[in-house]
Amino acid sequence: MTIDYIDKIPNNVDLGRDRVLQRALEHWQPAYMGWWYDSGPSESHHLDVYLRTAISVDPEGWATFGYVKMPEYRWGIFVAPQTADRHVNFGANKGTPAWQECPGEFRSMLRRIIVTQGDTEPASVEQQRMLGFSCPSLYDLRNIFQVNVEEGRHLWAMVYLLHRYFGRDGREEAEALLERRSGDDDNPRILGAFNEPTPDWLAFFMFTFFTDRDGKYQLSSLAESGFDPLARTCRFMLTGKRTTCSSAKRASAASCSGRPRRWRRPTSTIPTTSVRSA
C-alpha cells in the first residue's frame, strides 16, 4: 500500500473519495502550519534537513530520505493495512468482529483517548523547540528535527480519526489540539508531563526514558484496540517510534561523557544551513 503524494494531503486512506472529509482536513491544514511556524523548532524553517519521509506502510521499505525544509515536509495520513477477520481480543466483547465504525456506547471514551493521545504529539514539539541550540552534534540536531516531524505526522493521524469518525465534536477537538500550548497558564496541554519544560538534552533524555517510553507502551496497547481504525493507525505510528528514544540516549551519553561540554544558550540562530547525519 503506497502513499499518494499527488494529493494536497498525502494519504493511503483513499481520502479523495470522501470530499467532505477532504475539505475539512484541508481547512485544518493551514491552522496546523500556523502552529508549526509559531511553536515548532525555533529558527529552523529555512534549513535543508536530511529527513525520513513515509512512502509506504511496508516495514521492509516504508520510508525514503532526502533534504527538505521542515515546513515543506510531507505530513499526511497513513494507516497499516486492514487485517482480514480481525476480532476484539479482550473484554466483554472478546471474539466479536473488530469495530470498523465507532460504537455509540464507547464514542465518548474513544474520543477522549484519541484526543489525549493527539494532544501529546504537538506538546512534545513545543517542549523541544529550543533543543536545536544546544545539540551535542550535527547528528543529534538532525535527529531532533526528525523526532519533531514524526510527532507532527502522529498528530495528523489522530486528527484524521477525529474528523472521520466523530463528526462535529471531532472537528472541534481537532481545532483545540492546535490552541493549547505546553506550559501555558491559561490553556495548557492535557497531561501534566507535557507541560514541563525541556531546557536541555539531559531533560530530553529523562523525558524519553520515562514519559516517551510509557507513551510507546500506550501506543502498543492502542494498537490492540477493538476499534480497528485506531488500532491500524497506532500500528503504523509505532514503526518510527524508536527514533525518539535512541536519539536522546545517544546525545545524552555524549553530553555526559568524561569530556567537558559547555552548553550554549539560545542566543543566536542555528549555525548551519544544511543538516544531515554524519
C-alpha positions as a Markdown table, in Angstrom:
| # | Residue | x | y | z |
|---|---|---|---|---|
| 1 | Met | 0.0 | 0.0 | 0.0 |
| 2 | Thr | 1.8 | 3.1 | -1.3 |
| 3 | Ile | 1.2 | 6.7 | -0.1 |
| 4 | Asp | -0.4 | 9.1 | -2.6 |
| 5 | Tyr | 1.8 | 12.1 | -2.8 |
| 6 | Ile | -0.1 | 13.8 | -5.6 |
| 7 | Asp | -3.0 | 14.9 | -3.3 |
| 8 | Lys | -2.6 | 18.0 | -1.2 |
| 9 | Ile | -2.7 | 15.8 | 1.9 |
| 10 | Pro | -0.6 | 12.7 | 1.4 |
| 11 | Asn | -2.6 | 9.6 | 2.4 |
| 12 | Asn | -3.2 | 5.9 | 1.9 |
| 13 | Val | -6.9 | 6.1 | 3.1 |
| 14 | Asp | -8.4 | 7.0 | -0.3 |
| 15 | Leu | -9.2 | 10.4 | 1.0 |
| 16 | Gly | -10.2 | 11.7 | -2.4 |
| 17 | Arg | -13.4 | 9.5 | -2.3 |
| 18 | Asp | -14.7 | 11.5 | 0.7 |
| 19 | Arg | -14.9 | 15.1 | -0.4 |
| 20 | Val | -16.5 | 16.4 | 2.8 |
| 21 | Leu | -13.7 | 14.9 | 4.9 |
| 22 | Gln | -11.0 | 16.0 | 2.5 |
| 23 | Arg | -12.3 | 19.6 | 2.6 |
| 24 | Ala | -12.5 | 19.6 | 6.4 |
| 25 | Leu | -8.8 | 18.4 | 6.6 |
| 26 | Glu | -7.7 | 20.9 | 4.0 |
| 27 | His | -9.4 | 23.6 | 6.2 |
| 28 | Trp | -7.5 | 22.3 | 9.2 |
| 29 | Gln | -4.1 | 22.2 | 7.4 |
| 30 | Pro | -3.4 | 26.0 | 7.3 |
| 31 | Ala | -4.1 | 26.1 | 11.1 |
| 32 | Tyr | -1.6 | 23.3 | 11.5 |
| 33 | Met | 1.1 | 25.1 | 9.5 |
| 34 | Gly | 0.4 | 28.3 | 11.6 |
| 35 | Trp | 1.0 | 26.2 | 14.7 |
| 36 | Trp | 4.3 | 24.8 | 13.3 |
| 37 | Tyr | 5.7 | 28.2 | 12.4 |
| 38 | Asp | 4.6 | 29.5 | 15.9 |
| 39 | Ser | 5.6 | 26.6 | 18.1 |
| 40 | Gly | 7.8 | 24.2 | 16.0 |
| 41 | Pro | 11.6 | 24.1 | 16.2 |
| 42 | Ser | 12.9 | 27.6 | 16.7 |
| 43 | Glu | 14.7 | 29.4 | 13.9 |
| 44 | Ser | 14.8 | 26.3 | 11.7 |
| 45 | His | 12.3 | 26.9 | 8.9 |
| 46 | His | 15.0 | 27.9 | 6.4 |
| 47 | Leu | 17.2 | 24.9 | 6.9 |
| 48 | Asp | 17.5 | 22.0 | 4.5 |
| 49 | Val | 17.3 | 18.9 | 6.7 |
| 50 | Tyr | 18.0 | 15.3 | 5.7 |
| 51 | Leu | 14.7 | 13.8 | 6.8 |
| 52 | Arg | 12.9 | 10.4 | 6.6 |
| 53 | Thr | 9.5 | 10.6 | 4.9 |
| 54 | Ala | 6.9 | 7.8 | 4.9 |
| 55 | Ile | 6.2 | 6.5 | 1.4 |
| 56 | Ser | 4.6 | 3.1 | 2.3 |
| 57 | Val | 3.4 | 1.1 | 5.3 |
| 58 | Asp | 5.6 | -1.9 | 4.3 |
| 59 | Pro | 8.0 | -2.5 | 7.2 |
| 60 | Glu | 10.7 | -3.6 | 4.7 |
| 61 | Gly | 10.7 | -0.3 | 2.8 |
| 62 | Trp | 8.3 | 2.3 | 4.3 |
| 63 | Ala | 10.4 | 5.5 | 4.0 |
| 64 | Thr | 12.7 | 7.5 | 1.8 |
| 65 | Phe | 15.4 | 10.1 | 2.8 |
| 66 | Gly | 16.1 | 13.4 | 1.3 |
| 67 | Tyr | 16.7 | 17.1 | 2.0 |
| 68 | Val | 13.6 | 19.1 | 2.8 |
| 69 | Lys | 12.8 | 22.3 | 4.6 |
| 70 | Met | 10.6 | 21.3 | 7.6 |
| 71 | Pro | 7.6 | 23.5 | 6.7 |
| 72 | Glu | 7.6 | 21.7 | 3.4 |
| 73 | Tyr | 7.7 | 18.2 | 4.9 |
| 74 | Arg | 5.0 | 15.9 | 3.5 |
| 75 | Trp | 2.9 | 15.2 | 6.5 |
| 76 | Gly | -0.2 | 13.2 | 5.9 |
| 77 | Ile | -2.5 | 10.3 | 6.9 |
| 78 | Phe | -1.0 | 6.8 | 6.9 |
| 79 | Val | -2.5 | 3.6 | 8.4 |
| 80 | Ala | -1.4 | 0.0 | 8.5 |
| 81 | Pro | -3.3 | -2.4 | 6.1 |
| 82 | Gln | -6.5 | -3.9 | 7.4 |
| 83 | Thr | -6.3 | -7.4 | 8.8 |
| 84 | Ala | -9.0 | -9.7 | 7.5 |
| 85 | Asp | -11.3 | -11.2 | 10.0 |
| 86 | Arg | -9.8 | -9.3 | 12.9 |
| 87 | His | -11.6 | -9.7 | 16.2 |
| 88 | Val | -11.8 | -7.9 | 19.6 |
| 89 | Asn | -9.1 | -9.7 | 21.7 |
| 90 | Phe | -10.3 | -8.9 | 25.2 |
| 91 | Gly | -13.1 | -7.6 | 27.5 |
| 92 | Ala | -16.8 | -8.2 | 27.3 |
| 93 | Asn | -16.7 | -8.1 | 23.5 |
| 94 | Lys | -13.9 | -10.6 | 23.1 |
| 95 | Gly | -14.3 | -12.7 | 20.0 |
| 96 | Thr | -16.7 | -10.3 | 18.2 |
| 97 | Pro | -15.6 | -8.7 | 14.9 |
| 98 | Ala | -13.4 | -5.6 | 15.4 |
| 99 | Trp | -15.4 | -2.4 | 15.0 |
| 100 | Gln | -14.9 | -0.5 | 11.7 |
| 101 | Glu | -17.1 | 2.3 | 13.0 |
| 102 | Cys | -17.2 | 3.8 | 16.5 |
| 103 | Pro | -19.8 | 2.1 | 18.7 |
| 104 | Gly | -22.2 | 4.5 | 20.2 |
| 105 | Glu | -21.7 | 3.2 | 23.8 |
| 106 | Phe | -17.9 | 3.8 | 23.5 |
| 107 | Arg | -18.0 | 7.0 | 21.5 |
| 108 | Ser | -17.2 | 9.4 | 24.3 |
| 109 | Met | -14.5 | 7.2 | 25.8 |
| 110 | Leu | -12.8 | 6.5 | 22.5 |
| 111 | Arg | -12.9 | 10.2 | 21.5 |
| 112 | Arg | -11.2 | 11.1 | 24.8 |
| 113 | Ile | -8.5 | 8.5 | 24.3 |
| 114 | Ile | -7.7 | 9.8 | 20.8 |
| 115 | Val | -7.8 | 13.5 | 21.9 |
| 116 | Thr | -5.4 | 12.8 | 24.8 |
| 117 | Gln | -3.0 | 10.8 | 22.6 |
| 118 | Gly | -3.2 | 13.5 | 19.9 |
| 119 | Asp | -2.5 | 16.3 | 22.4 |
| 120 | Thr | 0.8 | 14.7 | 23.4 |
| 121 | Glu | 2.2 | 15.0 | 19.8 |
| 122 | Pro | 2.3 | 18.8 | 19.4 |
| 123 | Ala | 3.0 | 19.2 | 23.1 |
| 124 | Ser | 6.4 | 17.4 | 22.8 |
| 125 | Val | 7.3 | 19.5 | 19.8 |
| 126 | Glu | 6.6 | 22.6 | 21.9 |
| 127 | Gln | 8.7 | 21.3 | 24.8 |
| 128 | Gln | 11.6 | 20.5 | 22.5 |
| 129 | Arg | 11.6 | 23.6 | 20.3 |
| 130 | Met | 14.8 | 25.1 | 21.7 |
| 131 | Leu | 16.9 | 22.0 | 21.8 |
| 132 | Gly | 18.5 | 22.7 | 18.5 |
| 133 | Phe | 20.5 | 25.5 | 20.0 |
| 134 | Ser | 22.3 | 23.1 | 22.4 |
| 135 | Cys | 22.6 | 19.9 | 20.5 |
| 136 | Pro | 25.8 | 17.9 | 21.2 |
| 137 | Ser | 26.4 | 17.3 | 17.5 |
| 138 | Leu | 25.1 | 17.9 | 14.0 |
| 139 | Tyr | 24.0 | 14.2 | 14.1 |
| 140 | Asp | 21.8 | 15.0 | 17.1 |
| 141 | Leu | 20.4 | 18.2 | 15.6 |
| 142 | Arg | 19.2 | 16.2 | 12.5 |
| 143 | Asn | 17.7 | 13.6 | 14.9 |
| 144 | Ile | 15.8 | 16.0 | 17.0 |
| 145 | Phe | 14.3 | 17.5 | 13.8 |
| 146 | Gln | 13.3 | 14.0 | 12.7 |
| 147 | Val | 11.6 | 13.5 | 16.0 |
| 148 | Asn | 9.7 | 16.7 | 15.6 |
| 149 | Val | 8.3 | 16.0 | 12.1 |
| 150 | Glu | 7.4 | 12.5 | 13.2 |
| 151 | Glu | 5.4 | 13.9 | 16.1 |
| 152 | Gly | 3.6 | 16.2 | 13.6 |
| 153 | Arg | 2.7 | 13.2 | 11.5 |
| 154 | His | 1.3 | 11.4 | 14.5 |
| 155 | Leu | -0.8 | 14.5 | 15.2 |
| 156 | Trp | -2.2 | 14.2 | 11.7 |
| 157 | Ala | -3.1 | 10.6 | 12.4 |
| 158 | Met | -5.2 | 11.4 | 15.4 |
| 159 | Val | -6.8 | 14.4 | 13.7 |
| 160 | Tyr | -7.9 | 12.1 | 10.8 |
| 161 | Leu | -9.6 | 9.8 | 13.3 |
| 162 | Leu | -11.4 | 12.7 | 15.0 |
| 163 | His | -12.6 | 14.1 | 11.6 |
| 164 | Arg | -13.5 | 10.8 | 10.1 |
| 165 | Tyr | -15.3 | 9.1 | 13.0 |
| 166 | Phe | -16.5 | 11.8 | 15.4 |
| 167 | Gly | -18.3 | 14.4 | 13.4 |
| 168 | Arg | -18.7 | 17.9 | 14.6 |
| 169 | Asp | -17.3 | 17.0 | 18.1 |
| 170 | Gly | -14.2 | 15.6 | 16.5 |
| 171 | Arg | -13.6 | 18.7 | 14.3 |
| 172 | Glu | -13.9 | 20.9 | 17.4 |
| 173 | Glu | -11.4 | 18.7 | 19.3 |
| 174 | Ala | -9.0 | 18.8 | 16.3 |
| 175 | Glu | -9.1 | 22.6 | 16.4 |
| 176 | Ala | -8.5 | 22.6 | 20.1 |
| 177 | Leu | -5.3 | 20.5 | 19.7 |
| 178 | Leu | -3.7 | 23.5 | 17.9 |
| 179 | Glu | -5.0 | 26.0 | 20.5 |
| 180 | Arg | -3.5 | 24.5 | 23.7 |
| 181 | Arg | 0.2 | 25.2 | 24.4 |
| 182 | Ser | 2.7 | 23.3 | 26.6 |
| 183 | Gly | 3.1 | 25.1 | 29.9 |
| 184 | Asp | 0.6 | 27.8 | 29.1 |
| 185 | Asp | -1.1 | 29.1 | 32.3 |
| 186 | Asp | -4.5 | 29.6 | 30.6 |
| 187 | Asn | -4.7 | 26.8 | 28.1 |
| 188 | Pro | -2.1 | 24.1 | 28.9 |
| 189 | Arg | -1.8 | 20.6 | 27.5 |
| 190 | Ile | -4.0 | 17.9 | 28.9 |
| 191 | Leu | -1.3 | 15.8 | 30.6 |
| 192 | Gly | 0.9 | 17.4 | 33.2 |
| 193 | Ala | 4.1 | 15.8 | 32.0 |
| 194 | Phe | 3.7 | 17.6 | 28.7 |
| 195 | Asn | 3.6 | 21.0 | 30.4 |
| 196 | Glu | 7.1 | 20.6 | 32.0 |
| 197 | Pro | 10.0 | 22.5 | 30.4 |
| 198 | Thr | 12.7 | 20.6 | 28.5 |
| 199 | Pro | 15.5 | 23.1 | 28.5 |
| 200 | Asp | 18.5 | 20.8 | 27.7 |
| 201 | Trp | 19.3 | 17.4 | 26.4 |
| 202 | Leu | 19.6 | 15.8 | 29.8 |
| 203 | Ala | 16.0 | 16.8 | 30.4 |
| 204 | Phe | 15.1 | 15.4 | 27.0 |
| 205 | Phe | 16.8 | 12.1 | 27.9 |
| 206 | Met | 14.8 | 11.9 | 31.1 |
| 207 | Phe | 11.6 | 12.7 | 29.2 |
| 208 | Thr | 12.2 | 9.9 | 26.7 |
| 209 | Phe | 13.4 | 7.5 | 29.3 |
| 210 | Phe | 10.2 | 7.8 | 31.3 |
| 211 | Thr | 7.4 | 9.7 | 29.6 |
| 212 | Asp | 8.0 | 8.7 | 26.0 |
| 213 | Arg | 8.8 | 5.1 | 26.9 |
| 214 | Asp | 5.4 | 5.0 | 28.6 |
| 215 | Gly | 4.0 | 6.5 | 25.5 |
| 216 | Lys | 5.4 | 3.7 | 23.4 |
| 217 | Tyr | 3.6 | 1.1 | 25.5 |
| 218 | Gln | 0.4 | 3.3 | 25.4 |
| 219 | Leu | 0.6 | 3.2 | 21.6 |
| 220 | Ser | 1.2 | -0.6 | 21.7 |
| 221 | Ser | -2.0 | -1.0 | 23.8 |
| 222 | Leu | -4.0 | 1.2 | 21.4 |
| 223 | Ala | -2.7 | -0.9 | 18.5 |
| 224 | Glu | -4.7 | -3.8 | 20.0 |
| 225 | Ser | -7.9 | -1.7 | 20.3 |
| 226 | Gly | -11.2 | -3.3 | 19.2 |
| 227 | Phe | -11.8 | 0.0 | 17.3 |
| 228 | Asp | -9.9 | -1.1 | 14.2 |
| 229 | Pro | -9.2 | 2.3 | 12.6 |
| 230 | Leu | -7.4 | 3.3 | 15.9 |
| 231 | Ala | -5.5 | 0.0 | 16.0 |
| 232 | Arg | -4.3 | 0.3 | 12.4 |
| 233 | Thr | -3.3 | 4.0 | 12.9 |
| 234 | Cys | -1.2 | 3.2 | 16.0 |
| 235 | Arg | 0.5 | 0.2 | 14.4 |
| 236 | Phe | 2.0 | 2.4 | 11.8 |
| 237 | Met | 2.9 | 5.1 | 14.3 |
| 238 | Leu | 4.9 | 2.5 | 16.2 |
| 239 | Thr | 7.1 | 2.0 | 13.1 |
| 240 | Gly | 9.1 | 5.1 | 13.6 |
| 241 | Lys | 8.8 | 5.4 | 17.4 |
| 242 | Arg | 12.3 | 4.1 | 18.1 |
| 243 | Thr | 13.8 | 7.3 | 16.8 |
| 244 | Thr | 13.0 | 9.4 | 19.8 |
| 245 | Cys | 14.4 | 7.2 | 22.5 |
| 246 | Ser | 17.6 | 6.3 | 20.6 |
| 247 | Ser | 18.3 | 9.9 | 19.7 |
| 248 | Ala | 18.0 | 11.1 | 23.3 |
| 249 | Lys | 20.1 | 8.2 | 24.6 |
| 250 | Arg | 23.0 | 8.8 | 22.2 |
| 251 | Ala | 23.0 | 12.6 | 22.7 |
| 252 | Ser | 22.8 | 12.4 | 26.4 |
| 253 | Ala | 25.6 | 9.8 | 26.6 |
| 254 | Ala | 27.8 | 12.2 | 24.6 |
| 255 | Ser | 27.0 | 15.2 | 26.7 |
| 256 | Cys | 27.5 | 13.3 | 30.0 |
| 257 | Ser | 30.8 | 11.6 | 28.9 |
| 258 | Gly | 34.1 | 12.4 | 30.5 |
| 259 | Arg | 34.8 | 15.2 | 28.1 |
| 260 | Pro | 33.6 | 18.6 | 29.5 |
| 261 | Arg | 30.9 | 20.2 | 27.4 |
| 262 | Arg | 29.7 | 23.7 | 27.7 |
| 263 | Trp | 26.0 | 24.1 | 26.8 |
| 264 | Arg | 25.1 | 27.1 | 24.6 |
| 265 | Arg | 22.2 | 29.3 | 25.5 |
| 266 | Pro | 19.7 | 30.0 | 22.7 |
| 267 | Thr | 21.1 | 33.5 | 21.8 |
| 268 | Ser | 21.7 | 33.1 | 18.1 |
| 269 | Thr | 20.5 | 31.2 | 15.1 |
| 270 | Ile | 21.5 | 27.6 | 14.4 |
| 271 | Pro | 24.9 | 27.8 | 12.8 |
| 272 | Thr | 24.2 | 25.8 | 9.7 |
| 273 | Thr | 22.0 | 26.0 | 6.6 |
| 274 | Ser | 22.1 | 22.2 | 5.8 |
| 275 | Val | 21.6 | 19.5 | 8.4 |
| 276 | Arg | 22.5 | 15.9 | 7.7 |
| 277 | Ser | 23.5 | 13.0 | 10.0 |
| 278 | Ala | 27.2 | 12.0 | 9.9 |
